[in-house]
Structure formats: C-alpha cells, structure tokens
Amino acid sequence: MQNPIKNICVFCGSSAGENEQYTLATRTLAAEFLKNDIHVLYGAGSVGLMGILAEEILAGGGRITGVVPEFLDAKEVVRRDLSELVLVRDMAERKSILMDRSDAFIALPGGFGTLDELFEVLTAVQLGLMTKPVALLNTNGYFNSVLEFLSHSVKERFLKSDHLKALVVGNNPTDLFNAICNHSYQQPENWIEKLIQTNKY
C-alpha cells in the first residue's frame, strides 16, 4: 500500500539544545525523510535544530520548504537556499500555511514557538478541523513533563483521554516515522454534546 504521507511539517527549536542527542535525533529523522522521499516543511530557520534539519535535507538532495513571517526574515536568521521559501505576514499565517500544506506533523525539542505550533495542530484535530497525524519525538525524555501535564489534564477532566490518543509519541526517529505513517485516529462521537450536558470531560 502506498504511503499517503508525502509532506511532513517539523516543529523544532532555533536552539540546538544542551544535549548532543537532540542533534543526532534530528539528523536521523532527516535521513528517514530522505529515504522515503518526504517533502519537509518547517519554519525556515538557519540556526538550532531547524538549521540542522535543513542542512541534512539539502545535503541529501531532498526537498524542504520554509515558511517565515517577514519580520523574522529581516532578522537574518532565515535559510535562503531552501527548495522553497514562503514569506508571510505574521505567525498566524505561517501556521495556517504549514497546516494546510502538510500531511503530518512532528514536534522535536524546542521552546515557546514549538509548543505553540504543537498545541495549535492538536486543537485542530480535537475540533475535527483535520485528522492528520501529530507526533512528538521525545528525545532524551525532553517532553516527559509535557506528557505528564497532559495526563494531569485528563485526570482533572480538562482534556479527554480519547483526544490525547491523537498524539503519537516515541523516542526513536525511525519508529516514530513508521508510526505516523500507520496512525489512524477517530474523533470521539458526540463529545461536544456530552460536554454541554455534564459541563466537564
């Protein structure tokens, strides 16, 4: 069966982080993309894990599209020799284009921007606006605290456990890639109606 996922968006930091494992995992994931002829979309950065991802894809002859707001382009942190560089007005338009043009999403370690992007796509899946796979590459346990928080949100009934099942989590880049290619998520039925009746998840 042919893999329907051809365009993967990667959310990741403009810093390389403290641990070398973050760089190694990014390179391994890039190699998986190259092997499977995946078109990569990302935030167009030239530094940090974003820069490492772009370097690996371009060096391997792959295709990578960067989407960046004009105000960041002016700060000279943008990689300019990408397969395609898309300049947009603001962060909201950037996320909209990345969501529209991607078949799946993988979040690598990062900061505020990475988490913002991750939660925006998870919210879109929760609301039924899309059904595309969303994944976390939990290198070196980086996202453990985030996952604990999400479990806490389920326990405190601010989040449905069925919605959390939309998130694919793994610490091995190759296994995670295979997981999102085979991931199937079905939104829980009538969850909004049940929320209205009970006032909690």
MARBA-3410 file (N, C-alpha, C, O; in Angstrom, 1 decimal):
201
0.9,-1.2,0.0,0.0,0.0,0.0,0.9,1.2,0.0,1.8,1.3,0.8 ~ 0.6,2.2,-0.8,1.4,3.4,-0.9,1.2,4.3,0.3,0.0,4.5,0.7 ~ 2.3,4.9,0.8,2.2,5.8,1.9,1.5,7.1,1.5,2.0,7.7,0.6 ~ 0.4,7.4,2.1,-0.3,8.7,1.7,0.4,9.9,2.3,0.0,11.0,1.9 ~ 1.4,9.7,3.1,2.1,10.9,3.7,3.3,11.2,2.9,4.2,10.5,2.8
3.2,12.4,2.3,4.3,12.8,1.4,4.9,14.2,1.9,6.0,14.5,1.5 ~ 4.2,14.9,2.7,4.6,16.2,3.1,4.5,16.3,4.7,3.4,16.2,5.2 ~ 5.7,16.4,5.3,5.7,16.4,6.8,6.2,17.7,7.3,7.3,18.2,6.9 ~ 5.5,18.3,8.2,5.9,19.5,8.9,6.6,19.2,10.1,6.2,18.4,10.9 ~ 7.8,19.8,10.3,8.6,19.6,11.6,8.6,20.9,12.4,9.0,22.0,11.9
8.2,20.8,13.6,8.3,21.9,14.6,9.5,21.7,15.4,9.6,20.6,16.0 ~ 10.4,22.6,15.5,11.6,22.4,16.4,12.3,23.7,16.7,11.9,24.8,16.2 ~ 13.2,23.6,17.6,13.8,24.8,18.2,14.8,25.5,17.3,15.4,25.0,16.4 ~ 15.0,26.8,17.6,16.0,27.6,16.9,17.3,27.5,17.7,18.3,28.2,17.4 ~ 17.3,26.7,18.7,18.5,26.3,19.5,18.7,24.9,19.3,17.8,24.1,19.1
20.0,24.5,19.4,20.4,23.1,19.3,20.2,22.3,20.6,20.3,21.1,20.6 ~ 20.1,23.1,21.7,19.9,22.4,23.0,21.2,22.0,23.6,22.3,22.1,23.0 ~ 21.1,21.6,24.8,22.3,21.3,25.6,22.9,19.9,25.3,24.1,19.7,25.4 ~ 22.0,18.9,25.0,22.4,17.6,24.8,22.6,17.2,23.3,21.7,17.6,22.5 ~ 23.7,16.6,23.0,24.0,16.3,21.6,23.0,15.3,21.0,22.9,15.2,19.8
22.3,14.6,21.9,21.2,13.7,21.4,20.2,14.4,20.5,19.6,13.7,19.6 ~ 19.9,15.6,20.8,18.9,16.3,20.1,19.3,16.5,18.6,18.5,16.4,17.7 ~ 20.6,16.8,18.4,21.2,17.0,17.1,21.2,15.6,16.3,20.8,15.5,15.2 ~ 21.6,14.6,17.0,21.7,13.3,16.4,20.3,12.8,16.0,20.2,12.2,14.9 ~ 19.3,13.0,16.9,18.0,12.5,16.5,17.4,13.3,15.3,16.7,12.7,14.5
17.7,14.6,15.3,17.3,15.4,14.1,17.9,14.9,12.8,17.2,14.8,11.8 ~ 19.1,14.6,12.9,19.8,14.0,11.7,19.2,12.7,11.3,19.1,12.4,10.1 ~ 19.0,11.8,12.3,18.4,10.5,12.0,17.0,10.7,11.3,16.7,9.9,10.4 ~ 16.2,11.6,11.9,14.9,11.8,11.3,15.0,12.3,9.9,14.2,11.9,9.0 ~ 15.9,13.3,9.6,16.1,13.8,8.3,16.5,12.7,7.3,16.1,12.7,6.2
17.3,11.7,7.8,17.7,10.6,6.9,16.5,9.8,6.6,16.4,9.2,5.5 ~ 15.6,9.6,7.5,14.4,8.8,7.3,13.5,9.6,6.2,12.9,8.9,5.3 ~ 13.5,10.9,6.3,12.7,11.6,5.3,13.3,11.5,3.9,12.6,11.3,2.9 ~ 14.6,11.5,3.8,15.3,11.4,2.6,15.1,10.0,2.0,14.8,9.9,0.8 ~ 15.2,9.0,2.8,15.0,7.6,2.3,13.6,7.4,1.8,13.4,6.6,0.9
12.6,8.1,2.3,11.2,7.9,1.9,10.7,9.0,1.0,9.5,9.1,0.8 ~ 11.6,9.9,0.5,11.2,10.9,-0.4,10.1,11.8,0.1,9.2,12.2,-0.5 ~ 10.3,12.2,1.4,9.4,13.1,2.1,9.7,14.6,1.8,10.9,15.0,2.0 ~ 8.8,15.4,1.4,8.9,16.8,1.3,8.7,17.4,2.7,7.7,17.2,3.4 ~ 9.8,18.1,3.2,9.7,18.6,4.6,9.3,20.1,4.6,9.7,20.9,3.7
8.5,20.5,5.5,8.1,21.9,5.7,8.5,22.2,7.1,8.4,21.4,8.1 ~ 9.0,23.5,7.3,9.4,23.9,8.6,9.4,25.4,8.7,9.0,26.1,7.7 ~ 10.0,26.0,9.8,9.9,27.4,10.0,11.0,28.2,9.3,11.1,29.4,9.6 ~ 11.8,27.7,8.5,12.8,28.4,7.6,14.0,28.8,8.4,14.8,29.6,7.8 ~ 14.2,28.4,9.6,15.4,28.8,10.4,16.7,28.3,9.9,16.7,27.2,9.3
17.7,29.1,10.2,19.1,28.7,9.8,19.9,28.2,11.0,21.1,27.8,10.8 ~ 19.4,28.4,12.2,20.1,28.0,13.4,19.4,27.0,14.2,18.2,26.7,14.0 ~ 20.1,26.4,15.2,19.5,25.4,16.0,19.1,24.1,15.3,19.6,23.8,14.3 ~ 18.1,23.4,15.9,17.6,22.2,15.3,17.0,22.5,13.9,17.0,21.6,13.0 ~ 16.4,23.6,13.7,15.8,24.0,12.4,16.9,24.0,11.4,16.8,23.5,10.3
18.1,24.7,11.7,19.2,24.7,10.8,19.8,23.4,10.5,20.2,23.1,9.4 ~ 19.9,22.5,11.5,20.4,21.2,11.3,19.5,20.4,10.4,20.0,19.7,9.5 ~ 18.2,20.5,10.6,17.3,19.8,9.8,17.4,20.2,8.3,17.5,19.3,7.4 ~ 17.5,21.5,8.1,17.6,22.0,6.7,18.9,21.6,6.1,18.9,21.2,4.9 ~ 20.0,21.6,6.8,21.3,21.2,6.3,21.3,19.8,5.8,21.8,19.5,4.8
20.7,18.9,6.7,20.7,17.5,6.3,19.8,17.2,5.1,20.2,16.4,4.2 ~ 18.7,17.8,5.0,17.8,17.6,3.9,18.4,18.1,2.6,18.4,17.4,1.6 ~ 19.0,19.3,2.6,19.6,19.9,1.4,20.8,19.1,1.0,21.0,18.8,-0.2 ~ 21.6,18.7,2.0,22.8,17.9,1.6,22.5,16.6,1.0,23.3,16.0,0.2 ~ 21.4,16.0,1.4,20.9,14.7,0.9,20.1,14.8,-0.4,19.7,13.8,-0.9
20.0,16.0,-0.9,19.2,16.2,-2.2,17.7,16.2,-2.0,17.0,16.0,-3.0 ~ 17.3,16.4,-0.8,15.8,16.4,-0.6,15.1,17.7,-0.8,15.8,18.7,-1.2 ~ 13.8,17.7,-0.6,13.0,18.9,-0.8,12.6,19.5,0.6,12.1,18.7,1.4 ~ 12.8,20.8,0.8,12.4,21.4,2.1,11.9,22.8,1.8,12.6,23.6,1.2 ~ 10.7,23.1,2.4,10.1,24.4,2.2,10.1,25.1,3.6,9.7,24.5,4.6
10.5,26.3,3.6,10.5,27.1,4.8,9.4,28.2,4.7,9.2,28.8,3.7 ~ 8.6,28.4,5.8,7.6,29.4,5.9,7.9,30.3,7.0,8.1,29.9,8.2 ~ 8.0,31.6,6.7,8.5,32.5,7.8,7.8,33.9,7.7,7.6,34.4,6.6 ~ 7.5,34.5,8.8,7.0,35.9,8.7,8.1,36.9,8.3,9.2,36.6,8.5 ~ 7.6,37.9,7.7,8.6,38.9,7.2,9.4,39.5,8.2,10.6,39.8,8.0
8.9,39.7,9.5,9.7,40.4,10.5,10.9,39.5,11.0,11.9,40.0,11.4 ~ 10.7,38.1,10.9,11.8,37.3,11.2,12.8,37.2,10.0,14.0,37.1,10.3 ~ 12.3,37.3,8.8,13.2,37.3,7.7,14.2,38.5,7.8,15.3,38.4,7.4 ~ 13.7,39.6,8.3,14.5,40.8,8.4,15.6,40.6,9.5,16.6,41.4,9.5 ~ 15.5,39.7,10.4,16.5,39.4,11.4,17.6,38.5,11.0,18.5,38.2,11.8
17.6,38.1,9.8,18.7,37.3,9.2,19.0,36.0,9.9,20.1,35.5,10.0 ~ 17.9,35.3,10.3,18.0,34.0,10.9,17.3,33.0,9.9,17.0,31.9,10.3 ~ 17.1,33.4,8.7,16.4,32.5,7.7,17.4,31.9,6.8,18.3,32.5,6.2 ~ 17.2,30.6,6.5,17.9,29.9,5.5,17.4,30.2,4.1,16.2,30.0,3.9 ~ 18.2,30.7,3.2,17.7,31.2,1.9,17.9,30.3,0.8,17.3,30.5,-0.3
18.6,29.2,0.9,18.8,28.3,-0.2,17.9,27.1,-0.2,18.3,26.0,-0.6 ~ 16.8,27.2,0.4,15.8,26.2,0.5,15.2,25.8,-0.8,15.3,26.6,-1.8 ~ 14.5,24.7,-0.9,13.8,24.4,-2.1,12.7,25.4,-2.4,12.4,25.8,-3.6 ~ 12.1,25.9,-1.4,11.1,27.0,-1.5,11.1,27.8,-0.2,11.1,27.2,0.9 ~ 11.0,29.1,-0.3,10.9,30.0,0.9,9.6,30.8,0.7,9.5,31.6,-0.2
8.7,30.7,1.7,7.5,31.4,1.6,7.5,32.5,2.7,7.6,32.2,3.9 ~ 7.3,33.7,2.3,7.3,34.8,3.2,5.8,35.2,3.5,5.0,35.3,2.6 ~ 5.4,35.3,4.8,4.1,35.6,5.2,4.0,36.8,6.1,5.0,37.3,6.5 ~ 2.8,37.3,6.4,2.6,38.5,7.1,2.9,38.3,8.6,3.6,39.1,9.2 ~ 2.5,37.2,9.2,2.6,37.0,10.6,2.7,35.5,11.0,2.6,34.7,10.2
2.8,35.3,12.3,2.9,33.9,12.8,1.6,33.1,12.5,1.7,31.9,12.2 ~ 0.5,33.7,12.6,-0.8,33.0,12.4,-0.8,32.5,10.9,-1.3,31.4,10.7 ~ -0.4,33.3,10.0,-0.4,32.9,8.6,0.6,31.8,8.4,0.4,30.9,7.6 ~ 1.7,31.9,9.0,2.7,30.8,8.9,2.1,29.5,9.3,2.3,28.5,8.6 ~ 1.5,29.5,10.5,0.9,28.2,11.0,-0.2,27.7,10.1,-0.3,26.5,9.8
-1.0,28.6,9.5,-2.1,28.2,8.6,-1.5,27.5,7.4,-2.1,26.5,6.9 ~ -0.5,28.1,6.8,0.1,27.5,5.6,0.8,26.2,5.9,0.6,25.2,5.1 ~ 1.5,26.1,7.0,2.1,24.8,7.4,1.0,23.7,7.6,1.2,22.6,7.2 ~ -0.1,24.1,8.2,-1.1,23.1,8.4,-1.8,22.7,7.1,-2.1,21.5,7.0 ~ -2.0,23.6,6.3,-2.7,23.3,5.0,-1.9,22.4,4.1,-2.4,21.5,3.4
-0.6,22.7,4.1,0.3,22.0,3.1,0.9,20.7,3.6,1.6,20.0,2.8 ~ 0.7,20.4,4.8,1.3,19.2,5.4,0.3,18.0,5.6,-0.9,18.2,5.8 ~ 0.9,16.8,5.5,0.1,15.6,5.7,0.2,15.1,7.1,-0.6,14.3,7.6 ~ 1.3,15.5,7.8,1.5,15.1,9.2,2.5,16.1,9.8,3.1,16.9,9.2 ~ 2.6,16.0,11.2,3.4,16.9,11.9,4.2,16.2,13.0,3.7,15.3,13.6
5.5,16.6,13.1,6.3,16.0,14.1,7.0,17.2,14.9,7.6,18.1,14.3 ~ 6.8,17.2,16.2,7.5,18.2,17.1,8.7,17.6,17.7,8.7,16.5,18.3 ~ 9.8,18.3,17.5,11.1,18.0,18.1,11.3,18.9,19.3,10.5,19.8,19.4 ~ 12.3,18.7,20.1,12.5,19.6,21.2,12.6,21.1,20.7,13.2,21.4,19.7 ~ 12.0,22.0,21.5,12.0,23.4,21.2,11.4,24.2,22.4,11.2,23.6,23.4
11.1,25.4,22.1,10.6,26.3,23.2,9.2,26.7,23.0,8.4,25.9,22.5 ~ 8.9,28.0,23.3,7.6,28.5,23.2,7.0,28.3,21.8,5.8,27.9,21.7 ~ 7.7,28.6,20.7,7.2,28.5,19.4,6.8,27.1,19.0,5.8,26.9,18.4 ~ 7.7,26.2,19.4,7.4,24.7,19.1,6.1,24.3,19.8,5.3,23.6,19.2 ~ 6.0,24.6,21.1,4.8,24.2,21.8,3.6,24.9,21.3,2.5,24.3,21.2
3.7,26.2,20.9,2.5,26.9,20.3,2.1,26.1,19.1,0.9,25.9,18.9 ~ 3.0,25.8,18.2,2.6,25.1,17.0,2.0,23.7,17.2,1.0,23.3,16.6 ~ 2.7,23.0,18.2,2.2,21.7,18.5,0.7,21.7,19.0,-0.1,21.0,18.6 ~ 0.5,22.6,20.0,-0.9,22.7,20.5,-1.9,23.2,19.6,-3.1,22.9,19.7 ~ -1.5,24.1,18.6,-2.5,24.5,17.6,-2.9,23.4,16.8,-4.1,23.3,16.5
-2.0,22.5,16.3,-2.4,21.4,15.5,-3.2,20.4,16.3,-4.2,19.8,15.7 ~ -2.9,20.2,17.5,-3.6,19.2,18.3,-5.1,19.8,18.6,-6.0,19.0,18.6 ~ -5.2,21.1,18.7,-6.5,21.7,18.9,-7.3,21.5,17.6,-8.5,21.3,17.7 ~ -6.7,21.7,16.5,-7.4,21.5,15.2,-7.9,20.1,15.1,-9.0,19.8,14.6 ~ -7.1,19.1,15.5,-7.6,17.7,15.5,-8.7,17.5,16.4,-9.7,16.8,16.1
-8.6,18.0,17.6,-9.6,17.9,18.7,-10.9,18.4,18.2,-12.0,17.8,18.4 ~ -10.9,19.5,17.5,-12.1,20.2,17.0,-12.7,19.6,15.7,-13.7,20.0,15.2 ~ -11.9,18.6,15.1,-12.4,18.0,13.9,-12.1,18.8,12.7,-12.7,18.5,11.6 ~ -11.2,19.8,12.8,-10.9,20.6,11.6,-9.9,19.8,10.7,-9.8,20.1,9.5 ~ -9.2,18.8,11.2,-8.4,18.0,10.4,-8.1,16.7,11.1,-8.4,16.6,12.3
-7.7,15.6,10.4,-7.4,14.3,11.0,-6.0,13.9,10.8,-5.7,12.7,10.8 ~ -5.1,14.8,10.5,-3.7,14.5,10.2,-2.9,14.0,11.4,-3.2,14.5,12.5 ~ -2.0,13.1,11.3,-1.2,12.6,12.4,-0.3,13.7,13.0,0.2,14.6,12.3 ~ -0.2,13.7,14.3,0.6,14.6,15.1,1.5,13.8,16.0,1.0,12.9,16.7 ~ 2.8,14.1,16.0,3.7,13.3,16.8,4.7,14.1,17.6,5.0,15.2,17.2
5.2,13.5,18.7,6.3,14.1,19.5,7.5,13.2,19.4,7.4,12.0,19.6 ~ 8.6,13.7,19.0,9.9,12.9,19.1,10.5,13.3,20.5,11.1,14.3,20.6 ~ 10.3,12.4,21.4,10.7,12.6,22.8,12.1,12.3,23.1,12.4,11.4,23.9 ~ 13.0,12.9,22.4,14.5,12.6,22.5,14.9,13.0,23.9,14.6,14.0,24.5 ~ 15.6,12.0,24.5,16.2,12.2,25.9,15.2,12.6,26.9,15.5,13.2,27.9
13.9,12.2,26.7,12.9,12.4,27.6,12.5,13.9,27.7,11.9,14.4,28.7 ~ 12.8,14.7,26.6,12.6,16.1,26.7,11.2,16.5,27.0,10.9,17.5,27.7 ~ 10.2,15.8,26.4,8.8,16.2,26.6,8.1,15.4,27.7,6.9,15.5,27.8 ~ 8.9,14.8,28.6,8.3,14.0,29.7,7.3,14.9,30.5,6.2,14.4,30.9 ~ 7.8,16.1,30.9,7.0,16.9,31.7,5.7,17.4,31.0,4.7,17.5,31.6
5.8,17.6,29.7,4.6,18.0,28.9,3.6,16.8,28.9,2.4,17.1,29.1 ~ 4.1,15.6,28.7,3.2,14.5,28.7,2.6,14.3,30.1,1.4,13.9,30.2 ~ 3.4,14.5,31.1,2.8,14.4,32.5,1.7,15.4,32.7,0.7,15.1,33.3 ~ 1.9,16.6,32.2,0.9,17.7,32.3,-0.4,17.3,31.6,-1.5,17.5,32.1 ~ -0.2,16.7,30.4,-1.4,16.3,29.6,-2.1,15.2,30.3,-3.4,15.2,30.3
-1.4,14.3,30.9,-2.1,13.2,31.7,-2.8,13.8,32.9,-3.9,13.4,33.3 ~ -2.2,14.8,33.5,-2.8,15.5,34.6,-4.1,16.2,34.2,-5.1,16.2,34.9 ~ -4.1,16.8,33.0,-5.2,17.5,32.4,-6.4,16.5,32.2,-7.6,16.8,32.4 ~ -6.0,15.3,31.8,-7.1,14.2,31.6,-7.6,13.8,33.0,-8.8,13.7,33.2 ~ -6.7,13.6,34.0,-7.2,13.3,35.3,-8.1,14.3,35.9,-9.1,14.0,36.6
-7.8,15.6,35.7,-8.6,16.7,36.2,-9.8,17.0,35.3,-10.5,18.0,35.6 ~ -10.0,16.3,34.3,-11.1,16.4,33.4,-11.2,17.7,32.6,-12.3,18.3,32.4 ~ -10.0,18.2,32.2,-10.0,19.4,31.3,-9.6,18.9,29.9,-9.6,19.7,29.0 ~ -9.3,17.6,29.8,-9.0,17.0,28.5,-9.5,15.6,28.4,-9.4,14.9,29.4 ~ -10.0,15.2,27.3,-10.5,13.8,27.1,-9.3,12.9,26.8,-8.5,13.2,26.0
-9.3,11.7,27.4,-8.3,10.8,27.1,-8.3,10.3,25.6,-7.3,10.1,25.0 ~ -9.5,10.3,25.0,-9.7,10.0,23.6,-9.0,11.0,22.7,-8.5,10.7,21.6 ~ -9.1,12.3,23.1,-8.4,13.3,22.3,-6.9,13.2,22.4,-6.2,13.4,21.5 ~ -6.4,12.8,23.6,-5.0,12.6,23.8,-4.4,11.5,22.9,-3.2,11.5,22.6 ~ -5.3,10.5,22.5,-4.8,9.4,21.7,-4.4,9.9,20.3,-3.8,9.2,19.5
-4.8,11.1,19.9,-4.4,11.7,18.6,-2.9,11.9,18.6,-2.3,12.0,17.5 ~ -2.2,12.0,19.7,-0.8,12.4,19.7,0.0,11.1,19.8,-0.1,10.3,20.7 ~ 0.9,10.9,18.8,1.8,9.8,18.7,3.1,10.2,19.3,3.7,11.3,19.0 ~ 3.6,9.4,20.2,4.8,9.7,21.0,5.9,8.6,20.8,5.5,7.4,20.9 ~ 7.1,9.0,20.6,8.2,8.0,20.5,9.5,8.6,20.7,9.7,9.9,20.5
10.5,7.9,21.0,11.9,8.4,21.2,12.9,7.9,20.1,14.0,8.4,20.1 ~ 12.4,7.1,19.2,13.2,6.6,18.1,12.7,7.2,16.8,11.6,7.0,16.5 ~ 13.6,8.0,16.1,13.1,8.7,14.9,12.5,7.8,13.8,11.5,8.1,13.2 ~ 13.1,6.6,13.6,12.7,5.7,12.6,11.3,5.1,13.0,10.4,5.0,12.2 ~ 11.2,4.6,14.2,10.0,4.1,14.7,8.9,5.1,14.7,7.7,4.7,14.4
9.2,6.3,15.1,8.1,7.4,15.1,7.6,7.7,13.7,6.4,7.8,13.5 ~ 8.5,7.7,12.7,8.1,7.9,11.3,7.2,6.8,10.9,6.2,7.1,10.3 ~ 7.6,5.6,11.1,6.7,4.5,10.7,5.4,4.5,11.4,4.3,4.2,10.9 ~ 5.4,5.0,12.7,4.1,5.1,13.5,3.1,6.1,12.9,2.0,5.8,12.8 ~ 3.6,7.2,12.5,2.7,8.2,11.9,2.2,7.8,10.5,1.1,8.2,10.1
3.0,7.1,9.8,2.6,6.6,8.5,1.5,5.6,8.6,0.7,5.3,7.7 ~ 1.4,4.9,9.8,0.3,3.9,10.0,-0.7,4.3,11.0,-1.5,3.5,11.4 ~ -0.6,5.6,11.5,-1.5,6.0,12.5,-2.9,6.3,12.0,-3.1,6.9,10.9 ~ -3.9,5.9,12.7,-5.3,6.1,12.4,-6.0,6.6,13.7,-6.0,6.0,14.7 ~ -6.6,7.8,13.6,-7.3,8.4,14.7,-8.7,8.7,14.4,-9.0,9.3,13.3
-9.6,8.3,15.3,-11.0,8.6,15.1,-11.5,9.5,16.2,-11.4,9.1,17.4 ~ -12.1,10.6,15.9,-12.5,11.5,16.9,-13.7,10.9,17.7,-14.6,10.3,17.1 ~ -13.7,11.0,19.0,-14.9,10.5,19.8,-16.2,11.1,19.4,-16.2,12.3,19.1 ~ -17.2,10.3,19.4,-18.5,10.8,18.9,-19.2,11.6,20.0,-19.2,11.3,21.2 ~ -19.9,12.6,19.5,-20.8,13.4,20.3,-20.2,14.0,21.6,-20.8,14.2,22.6
-18.9,14.3,21.5,-18.2,14.7,22.7,-18.6,16.1,23.1,-18.6,16.5,24.3 ~ -18.9,17.0,22.1,-19.3,18.3,22.5,-20.7,18.3,23.2,-20.9,19.0,24.1 ~ -21.6,17.5,22.6,-22.9,17.3,23.2,-22.8,16.8,24.7,-23.5,17.3,25.6 ~ -21.9,15.9,24.9,-21.8,15.3,26.2,-21.2,16.4,27.2,-21.5,16.4,28.4 ~ -20.3,17.2,26.6,-19.7,18.3,27.4,-20.7,19.3,27.9,-20.7,19.7,29.0
-21.6,19.6,27.0,-22.7,20.5,27.3,-23.6,20.0,28.4,-24.1,20.7,29.3 ~ -23.8,18.7,28.4,-24.7,18.0,29.4,-24.1,17.9,30.7,-24.7,18.2,31.8 ~ -22.7,17.6,30.8,-22.1,17.4,32.1,-21.2,18.5,32.5,-20.8,18.6,33.7 ~ -20.9,19.4,31.6,-20.0,20.6,32.0,-18.6,20.2,32.3,-17.9,21.0,32.9 ~ -18.2,19.0,31.9,-16.8,18.6,32.2,-16.5,17.4,31.2,-17.5,16.8,30.7
-15.2,17.1,31.0,-14.9,16.0,30.2,-14.9,14.7,31.0,-14.6,13.6,30.4
END
